[in-house]
Structure formats: structure tokens, C-alpha cells
Amino acid sequence: MNSRASRPRTLVLALSDEVQLQRLLRSILEPSGCKVVAAPRSALEGLPTERPDVVIVDLDHLDHRVAGRAKQTFAGAEILEVCNNYREEDGIAVLENGGDYLARPFRAQDLVAKVHAAELRRLAARGCRRYYRAGLLVIDLLAGEVARDGRRFALTSTELRILEVLAREAGGVATTWQILCSLGRPDSLRDRQALRAFVYELRRKLESDPRRPGVLLNEARVGYRLVVEPGGPTSLGAEMRASQDMAGFCPDVRKP
């Protein structure tokens, strides 16, 4: 099943009074897998209408106080200040206050890299690494994909949240209650049954033989366990090639 349409996307909130910059940010970031929502800079002072992953604030000069306010307004989001001018000490202050910055004019690849790095920091803050592997299986939590036997499968947002909980406990048991909480569901018989259905679909993507799972295991009357090791490749493709070389073959990589 191809679940590309339900793949999680990085939500970027672009706060700028320049319509041209809003359009530029959207044209650069959306092809890289982000969803960009634009708003005037005054939204920084009001109640958030979105729960963004990354907030880009357009400024004339860097201001670490803006980064601090943005982190309070948009709890859990990474902050990126885009500016026309800055002093070195201002850049250091922004970084020390948990933000990041990019000077205009900037290259498209630099903006994408900054947003990508921000998402990696968010993943690390949730106690996860980007890549996990088990033999020929590779899980990419940032891209929301798994690769198995030379094929890539996109994860749904629900499957990704389940895997994040399991990855945090990699090698240990994640209780049914923990997983249901991450999904915003009560610990009821109906929701436990729904969780079993989600796990069944995950095993179709993770396991070579879903009927004999070796990666996503049941722990009777407790929960589930993910039998993987953290990995640190620079890309999913590199990890896949390394796994395939170990097995002595290199099949074509195609979307399901």
C-alpha cells in the first residue's frame, strides 16, 4: 500500500510582512517536503493558530529576544531568524537562546539545510535518532519512511508516532499505555484493538514475513518491543546501499 499521501510533513510557519519573501520560502521549502503557512510578523505577539515544527521570523537585524518570545509563543518549535544585517555577537546570542539564523540573500540549499537541521534537533529532543536499522531494514524517522529489501515504504502519521515511541525504548518494551497516550487515545478495549490493527499494518512494512515478526515484537500483556540498533548514515540511500552490499546484492529502489 502506498501511503505517500499521508506522509507526515514538517509544518513551517513563515512570519514576514513581505509577500514576496513568503512566496519565496514556500517555493523553496514545499518541494523538500514541508508545508509552509505564512502570516504577518505581528502573529509573533498573538496566540498561535498553528502548532508549527519550525518558525521562520523575518527581521531587519538579528534579535535574540525575538527568538526567546517565539519559543514561548510556539512551544516546542525550532526558531530560525532570517535577517538583512547582523553582528557576530547578535548571532551568538540567538544561538545561545536556542534559535538559529540565516542572512539574506541566502541560497535555497542553505535554507533547506537549516530547516532540516532544526527538525533533527526536534527529533533528538524527543529522545530519538533519525535512523534505526535491523539487517536490511532501515527506518528513517525524519522522512517518515522505511526501506526493506530495496523498497521504500512511506509511513502514515500514526505509524510514525508509534515508531517514535518504540524507538525511544529501542531494545526495551514500550507499554500499550505509552503508545496509546502518544496517539491521544484512551486505554480502552476498543483502542487496544485499534492499536493491534496499526501494528499489523506496520509489520507489513517492517517485516520480511509479518506472520513471523523479528523486528516489532509482542510482549504479552505489556506492550511491544522494537528490535533495532541506532544508525548514523548521512542518507537513507547510503544506509540502504551499505545493507545491500552486506547481503551481496543491490536491487533497484522503487516507491511501492
BALOBA-1460 file (C-alpha; in Angstrom, 3 decimals):
// residues 256
<rec num="1" residu="m" x="0.000" y="0.000" z="0.000"/>
<rec num="2" residu="n" x="1.385" y="3.398" z="-0.923"/>
<rec num="3" residu="s" x="0.707" y="5.831" z="1.905"/>
<rec num="4" residu="r" x="2.664" y="8.716" z="0.453"/>
<rec num="5" residu="a" x="-0.402" y="10.965" z="0.628"/>
<rec num="6" residu="s" x="-0.500" y="10.628" z="4.420"/>
<rec num="7" residu="r" x="3.229" y="11.075" z="4.994"/>
<rec num="8" residu="p" x="3.959" y="13.491" z="7.862"/>
<rec num="9" residu="r" x="5.198" y="16.878" z="6.695"/>
<rec num="10" residu="t" x="7.268" y="19.489" z="8.507"/>
<rec num="11" residu="l" x="4.991" y="22.450" z="9.257"/>
<rec num="12" residu="v" x="6.870" y="25.725" z="8.779"/>
<rec num="13" residu="l" x="5.310" y="28.992" z="9.938"/>
<rec num="14" residu="a" x="6.805" y="31.937" z="7.994"/>
<rec num="15" residu="l" x="6.340" y="35.243" z="9.828"/>
<rec num="16" residu="s" x="7.028" y="38.088" z="7.420"/>
<rec num="17" residu="d" x="5.338" y="41.279" z="6.235"/>
<rec num="18" residu="e" x="6.849" y="40.763" z="2.771"/>
<rec num="19" residu="v" x="4.573" y="38.756" z="0.496"/>
<rec num="20" residu="q" x="7.473" y="38.185" z="-1.880"/>
<rec num="21" residu="l" x="9.541" y="36.527" z="0.852"/>
<rec num="22" residu="q" x="6.579" y="34.395" z="1.913"/>
<rec num="23" residu="r" x="6.248" y="33.147" z="-1.656"/>
<rec num="24" residu="l" x="9.998" y="32.510" z="-1.892"/>
<rec num="25" residu="l" x="10.028" y="30.442" z="1.293"/>
<rec num="26" residu="r" x="7.065" y="28.417" z="0.072"/>
<rec num="27" residu="s" x="8.655" y="27.797" z="-3.347"/>
<rec num="28" residu="i" x="11.890" y="26.564" z="-1.744"/>
<rec num="29" residu="l" x="10.578" y="24.516" z="1.175"/>
<rec num="30" residu="e" x="7.430" y="22.858" z="-0.120"/>
<rec num="31" residu="p" x="9.249" y="20.789" z="-2.793"/>
<rec num="32" residu="s" x="11.509" y="19.493" z="0.006"/>
<rec num="33" residu="g" x="8.554" y="18.043" z="1.912"/>
<rec num="34" residu="c" x="7.481" y="20.977" z="4.101"/>
<rec num="35" residu="k" x="4.119" y="22.616" z="4.445"/>
<rec num="36" residu="v" x="4.547" y="26.404" z="4.682"/>
<rec num="37" residu="v" x="1.959" y="28.610" z="6.392"/>
<rec num="38" residu="a" x="2.572" y="32.361" z="6.040"/>
<rec num="39" residu="a" x="1.484" y="35.041" z="8.489"/>
<rec num="40" residu="p" x="2.409" y="38.668" z="9.252"/>
<rec num="41" residu="r" x="5.159" y="39.212" z="11.788"/>
<rec num="42" residu="s" x="2.615" y="40.554" z="14.299"/>
<rec num="43" residu="a" x="1.466" y="36.937" z="14.805"/>
<rec num="44" residu="l" x="4.560" y="36.574" z="16.970"/>
<rec num="45" residu="e" x="2.804" y="38.559" z="19.701"/>
<rec num="46" residu="g" x="-0.574" y="36.811" z="19.483"/>
<rec num="47" residu="l" x="-1.983" y="33.415" z="20.222"/>
<rec num="48" residu="p" x="-0.756" y="30.771" z="17.765"/>
<rec num="49" residu="t" x="-3.327" y="29.397" z="15.354"/>
<rec num="50" residu="e" x="-0.958" y="26.618" z="14.234"/>
<rec num="51" residu="r" x="1.378" y="24.227" z="16.020"/>
<rec num="52" residu="p" x="4.426" y="24.596" z="13.767"/>
<rec num="53" residu="d" x="7.559" y="22.486" z="13.810"/>
<rec num="54" residu="v" x="9.749" y="25.376" z="12.612"/>
<rec num="55" residu="v" x="9.079" y="29.120" z="12.820"/>
<rec num="56" residu="i" x="10.909" y="31.444" z="10.416"/>
<rec num="57" residu="v" x="10.906" y="35.095" z="11.535"/>
<rec num="58" residu="d" x="11.858" y="37.810" z="9.039"/>
<rec num="59" residu="l" x="13.842" y="40.656" z="10.690"/>
<rec num="60" residu="d" x="15.969" y="43.591" z="9.630"/>
<rec num="61" residu="h" x="18.503" y="42.805" z="12.371"/>
<rec num="62" residu="l" x="19.039" y="39.719" z="14.488"/>
<rec num="63" residu="d" x="17.455" y="39.912" z="17.936"/>
<rec num="64" residu="h" x="17.842" y="37.117" z="20.460"/>
<rec num="65" residu="r" x="14.810" y="38.445" z="22.351"/>
<rec num="66" residu="v" x="12.659" y="37.631" z="19.325"/>
<rec num="67" residu="a" x="13.904" y="34.042" z="19.399"/>
<rec num="68" residu="g" x="13.008" y="33.849" z="23.086"/>
<rec num="69" residu="r" x="9.498" y="35.226" z="22.539"/>
<rec num="70" residu="a" x="8.919" y="32.909" z="19.600"/>
<rec num="71" residu="k" x="9.902" y="29.879" z="21.685"/>
<rec num="72" residu="q" x="7.384" y="30.916" z="24.339"/>
<rec num="73" residu="t" x="4.598" y="31.554" z="21.829"/>
<rec num="74" residu="f" x="5.237" y="28.428" z="19.758"/>
<rec num="75" residu="a" x="6.222" y="25.896" z="22.390"/>
<rec num="76" residu="g" x="8.290" y="23.027" z="21.030"/>
<rec num="77" residu="a" x="9.062" y="24.724" z="17.708"/>
<rec num="78" residu="e" x="12.532" y="25.446" z="16.364"/>
<rec num="79" residu="i" x="13.164" y="29.136" z="15.602"/>
<rec num="80" residu="l" x="15.036" y="30.428" z="12.541"/>
<rec num="81" residu="e" x="15.618" y="34.168" z="12.156"/>
<rec num="82" residu="v" x="16.126" y="35.491" z="8.620"/>
<rec num="83" residu="c" x="17.745" y="38.921" z="8.569"/>
<rec num="84" residu="n" x="19.261" y="41.561" z="6.292"/>
<rec num="85" residu="n" x="22.082" y="42.541" z="8.661"/>
<rec num="86" residu="y" x="23.644" y="41.154" z="11.793"/>
<rec num="87" residu="r" x="26.633" y="41.453" z="14.080"/>
<rec num="88" residu="e" x="28.596" y="38.432" z="15.187"/>
<rec num="89" residu="e" x="27.639" y="38.951" z="18.819"/>
<rec num="90" residu="d" x="23.956" y="39.049" z="17.826"/>
<rec num="91" residu="g" x="24.308" y="35.708" z="16.037"/>
<rec num="92" residu="i" x="25.942" y="34.169" z="19.106"/>
<rec num="93" residu="a" x="23.140" y="35.488" z="21.328"/>
<rec num="94" residu="v" x="20.472" y="33.982" z="19.060"/>
<rec num="95" residu="l" x="22.219" y="30.601" z="19.146"/>
<rec num="96" residu="e" x="22.608" y="30.772" z="22.930"/>
<rec num="97" residu="n" x="18.860" y="31.401" z="23.214"/>
<rec num="98" residu="g" x="18.067" y="28.225" z="21.303"/>
<rec num="99" residu="g" x="17.466" y="29.752" z="17.874"/>
<rec num="100" residu="d" x="19.284" y="29.808" z="14.563"/>
<rec num="101" residu="y" x="19.735" y="32.417" z="11.848"/>
<rec num="102" residu="l" x="20.307" y="32.922" z="8.136"/>
<rec num="103" residu="a" x="21.401" y="36.146" z="6.428"/>
<rec num="104" residu="r" x="19.740" y="37.447" z="3.267"/>
<rec num="105" residu="p" x="20.316" y="36.927" z="0.431"/>
<rec num="106" residu="f" x="20.563" y="33.196" z="1.045"/>
<rec num="107" residu="r" x="20.885" y="30.154" z="-1.177"/>
<rec num="108" residu="a" x="17.941" y="27.802" z="-1.417"/>
<rec num="109" residu="q" x="20.059" y="24.844" z="-0.304"/>
<rec num="110" residu="d" x="21.187" y="26.737" z="2.813"/>
<rec num="111" residu="l" x="17.587" y="27.410" z="3.846"/>
<rec num="112" residu="v" x="16.601" y="23.775" z="3.315"/>
<rec num="113" residu="a" x="19.646" y="22.660" z="5.331"/>
<rec num="114" residu="k" x="18.745" y="24.982" z="8.221"/>
<rec num="115" residu="v" x="15.164" y="23.700" z="8.359"/>
<rec num="116" residu="h" x="16.407" y="20.113" z="8.071"/>
<rec num="117" residu="a" x="18.827" y="20.671" z="10.980"/>
<rec num="118" residu="a" x="16.013" y="22.172" z="13.049"/>
<rec num="119" residu="e" x="13.888" y="19.062" z="12.516"/>
<rec num="120" residu="l" x="16.792" y="16.831" z="13.553"/>
<rec num="121" residu="r" x="17.067" y="18.809" z="16.802"/>
<rec num="122" residu="r" x="13.335" y="18.335" z="17.420"/>
<rec num="123" residu="l" x="13.701" y="14.607" z="16.854"/>
<rec num="124" residu="a" x="16.637" y="14.438" z="19.270"/>
<rec num="125" residu="a" x="14.628" y="16.389" z="21.865"/>
<rec num="126" residu="r" x="12.002" y="13.629" z="21.700"/>
<rec num="127" residu="g" x="14.695" y="11.085" z="22.551"/>
<rec num="128" residu="c" x="15.105" y="9.634" z="19.040"/>
<rec num="129" residu="r" x="17.781" y="9.414" z="16.419"/>
<rec num="130" residu="r" x="16.948" y="9.746" z="12.764"/>
<rec num="131" residu="y" x="17.969" y="6.268" z="11.578"/>
<rec num="132" residu="y" x="17.436" y="2.818" z="13.034"/>
<rec num="133" residu="r" x="18.274" y="-0.436" z="11.340"/>
<rec num="134" residu="a" x="17.821" y="-4.179" z="11.688"/>
<rec num="135" residu="g" x="19.649" y="-6.119" z="8.998"/>
<rec num="136" residu="l" x="18.293" y="-4.961" z="5.647"/>
<rec num="137" residu="l" x="15.570" y="-2.878" z="7.290"/>
<rec num="138" residu="v" x="16.212" y="0.855" z="7.692"/>
<rec num="139" residu="i" x="13.841" y="3.237" z="9.487"/>
<rec num="140" residu="d" x="14.114" y="6.961" z="8.717"/>
<rec num="141" residu="l" x="12.043" y="8.787" z="11.345"/>
<rec num="142" residu="l" x="12.653" y="12.231" z="9.856"/>
<rec num="143" residu="a" x="11.497" y="11.326" z="6.350"/>
<rec num="144" residu="g" x="8.748" y="9.069" z="7.687"/>
<rec num="145" residu="e" x="9.953" y="6.129" z="5.591"/>
<rec num="146" residu="v" x="11.196" y="2.596" z="5.965"/>
<rec num="147" residu="a" x="13.318" y="0.728" z="3.454"/>
<rec num="148" residu="r" x="13.201" y="-3.056" z="3.250"/>
<rec num="149" residu="d" x="14.700" y="-5.348" z="0.627"/>
<rec num="150" residu="g" x="15.482" y="-2.408" z="-1.661"/>
<rec num="151" residu="r" x="11.993" y="-0.884" z="-1.476"/>
<rec num="152" residu="r" x="10.828" y="2.248" z="0.311"/>
<rec num="153" residu="f" x="7.523" y="2.479" z="2.145"/>
<rec num="154" residu="a" x="6.072" y="5.739" z="3.437"/>
<rec num="155" residu="l" x="4.712" y="5.755" z="6.970"/>
<rec num="156" residu="t" x="1.401" y="7.287" z="7.972"/>
<rec num="157" residu="s" x="1.472" y="9.883" z="10.754"/>
<rec num="158" residu="t" x="0.021" y="7.309" z="13.176"/>
<rec num="159" residu="e" x="2.625" y="4.693" z="12.245"/>
<rec num="160" residu="l" x="5.390" y="7.278" z="12.677"/>
<rec num="161" residu="r" x="4.204" y="8.229" z="16.178"/>
<rec num="162" residu="i" x="4.107" y="4.557" z="17.169"/>
<rec num="163" residu="l" x="7.621" y="4.004" z="15.835"/>
<rec num="164" residu="e" x="8.935" y="7.060" z="17.688"/>
<rec num="165" residu="v" x="7.688" y="5.649" z="20.993"/>
<rec num="166" residu="l" x="9.197" y="2.252" z="20.185"/>
<rec num="167" residu="a" x="12.483" y="3.836" z="19.029"/>
<rec num="168" residu="r" x="12.859" y="5.730" z="22.311"/>
<rec num="169" residu="e" x="12.675" y="2.372" z="24.063"/>
<rec num="170" residu="a" x="14.684" y="0.524" z="21.379"/>
<rec num="171" residu="g" x="15.595" y="-2.841" z="22.824"/>
<rec num="172" residu="g" x="13.171" y="-2.319" z="25.716"/>
<rec num="173" residu="v" x="9.411" y="-2.575" z="26.000"/>
<rec num="174" residu="a" x="7.024" y="0.285" z="25.203"/>
<rec num="175" residu="t" x="3.807" y="-0.349" z="27.086"/>
<rec num="176" residu="t" x="0.431" y="-0.298" z="25.389"/>
<rec num="177" residu="w" x="-0.485" y="2.645" z="27.631"/>
<rec num="178" residu="q" x="2.588" y="4.635" z="26.481"/>
<rec num="179" residu="i" x="1.759" y="4.085" z="22.827"/>
<rec num="180" residu="l" x="-1.918" y="4.939" z="23.212"/>
<rec num="181" residu="c" x="-1.006" y="8.131" z="25.083"/>
<rec num="182" residu="s" x="1.250" y="9.175" z="22.200"/>
<rec num="183" residu="l" x="-1.720" y="8.725" z="19.862"/>
<rec num="184" residu="g" x="-4.022" y="10.744" z="22.116"/>
<rec num="185" residu="r" x="-6.216" y="7.696" z="22.738"/>
<rec num="186" residu="p" x="-7.611" y="6.306" z="25.999"/>
<rec num="187" residu="d" x="-6.538" y="2.898" z="27.276"/>
<rec num="188" residu="s" x="-9.788" y="1.169" z="26.342"/>
<rec num="189" residu="l" x="-10.550" y="-2.206" z="24.794"/>
<rec num="190" residu="r" x="-11.604" y="-0.526" z="21.542"/>
<rec num="191" residu="d" x="-8.382" y="1.497" z="21.323"/>
<rec num="192" residu="r" x="-6.207" y="-1.505" z="22.158"/>
<rec num="193" residu="q" x="-7.859" y="-3.291" z="19.244"/>
<rec num="194" residu="a" x="-7.168" y="-0.279" z="17.029"/>
<rec num="195" residu="l" x="-3.513" y="-0.347" z="18.121"/>
<rec num="196" residu="r" x="-3.239" y="-4.002" z="17.123"/>
<rec num="197" residu="a" x="-4.526" y="-3.040" z="13.666"/>
<rec num="198" residu="f" x="-1.897" y="-0.292" z="13.379"/>
<rec num="199" residu="v" x="0.835" y="-2.727" z="14.444"/>
<rec num="200" residu="y" x="-0.386" y="-5.218" z="11.849"/>
<rec num="201" residu="e" x="-0.013" y="-2.588" z="9.100"/>
<rec num="202" residu="l" x="3.412" y="-1.573" z="10.410"/>
<rec num="203" residu="r" x="4.606" y="-5.170" z="10.287"/>
<rec num="204" residu="r" x="3.620" y="-5.360" z="6.616"/>
<rec num="205" residu="k" x="6.237" y="-2.646" z="6.012"/>
<rec num="206" residu="l" x="8.857" y="-3.641" z="8.576"/>
<rec num="207" residu="e" x="8.920" y="-7.417" z="8.438"/>
<rec num="208" residu="s" x="10.068" y="-9.786" z="5.723"/>
<rec num="209" residu="d" x="7.380" y="-12.162" z="6.990"/>
<rec num="210" residu="p" x="4.732" y="-10.347" z="9.066"/>
<rec num="211" residu="r" x="3.447" y="-13.695" z="10.345"/>
<rec num="212" residu="r" x="6.854" y="-14.363" z="11.943"/>
<rec num="213" residu="p" x="7.939" y="-10.918" z="13.182"/>
<rec num="214" residu="g" x="11.569" y="-10.400" z="14.097"/>
<rec num="215" residu="v" x="11.630" y="-6.592" z="14.415"/>
<rec num="216" residu="l" x="8.349" y="-5.472" z="16.027"/>
<rec num="217" residu="l" x="7.671" y="-7.986" z="18.775"/>
<rec num="218" residu="n" x="4.749" y="-8.517" z="21.151"/>
<rec num="219" residu="e" x="5.377" y="-8.581" z="24.881"/>
<rec num="220" residu="a" x="2.341" y="-10.434" z="26.212"/>
<rec num="221" residu="r" x="0.003" y="-8.277" z="28.325"/>
<rec num="222" residu="v" x="2.606" y="-5.470" z="28.405"/>
<rec num="223" residu="g" x="3.210" y="-3.879" z="25.009"/>
<rec num="224" residu="y" x="5.646" y="-4.026" z="22.107"/>
<rec num="225" residu="r" x="9.383" y="-4.027" z="21.531"/>
<rec num="226" residu="l" x="11.395" y="-2.769" z="18.546"/>
<rec num="227" residu="v" x="14.498" y="-4.897" z="17.902"/>
<rec num="228" residu="v" x="16.743" y="-2.404" z="16.107"/>
<rec num="229" residu="e" x="20.058" y="-0.626" z="16.545"/>
<rec num="230" residu="p" x="20.615" y="3.117" z="16.123"/>
<rec num="231" residu="g" x="22.370" y="4.036" z="12.880"/>
<rec num="232" residu="g" x="24.173" y="7.178" z="11.786"/>
<rec num="233" residu="p" x="24.342" y="7.309" z="7.977"/>
<rec num="234" residu="t" x="24.129" y="10.585" z="6.103"/>
<rec num="235" residu="s" x="21.199" y="9.426" z="3.996"/>
<rec num="236" residu="l" x="18.668" y="6.648" z="3.694"/>
<rec num="237" residu="g" x="20.140" y="5.747" z="0.319"/>
<rec num="238" residu="a" x="23.624" y="5.362" z="1.816"/>
<rec num="239" residu="e" x="22.270" y="3.134" z="4.571"/>
<rec num="240" residu="m" x="20.359" y="1.029" z="2.064"/>
<rec num="241" residu="r" x="23.427" y="0.587" z="-0.131"/>
<rec num="242" residu="a" x="25.510" y="-0.462" z="2.878"/>
<rec num="243" residu="s" x="22.903" y="-3.024" z="3.903"/>
<rec num="244" residu="q" x="22.571" y="-4.340" z="0.366"/>
<rec num="245" residu="d" x="26.343" y="-4.643" z="-0.042"/>
<rec num="246" residu="m" x="26.449" y="-6.729" z="3.124"/>
<rec num="247" residu="a" x="23.891" y="-9.064" z="1.582"/>
<rec num="248" residu="g" x="25.724" y="-9.241" z="-1.722"/>
<rec num="249" residu="f" x="23.052" y="-7.672" z="-3.897"/>
<rec num="250" residu="c" x="21.807" y="-4.254" z="-4.952"/>
<rec num="251" residu="p" x="18.201" y="-4.230" z="-6.172"/>
<rec num="252" residu="d" x="16.514" y="-1.210" z="-7.702"/>
<rec num="253" residu="v" x="14.951" y="1.227" z="-5.243"/>
<rec num="254" residu="r" x="11.394" y="1.988" z="-6.218"/>
<rec num="255" residu="k" x="8.429" y="3.535" z="-4.490"/>
<rec num="256" residu="p" x="5.734" y="0.942" z="-3.803"/>
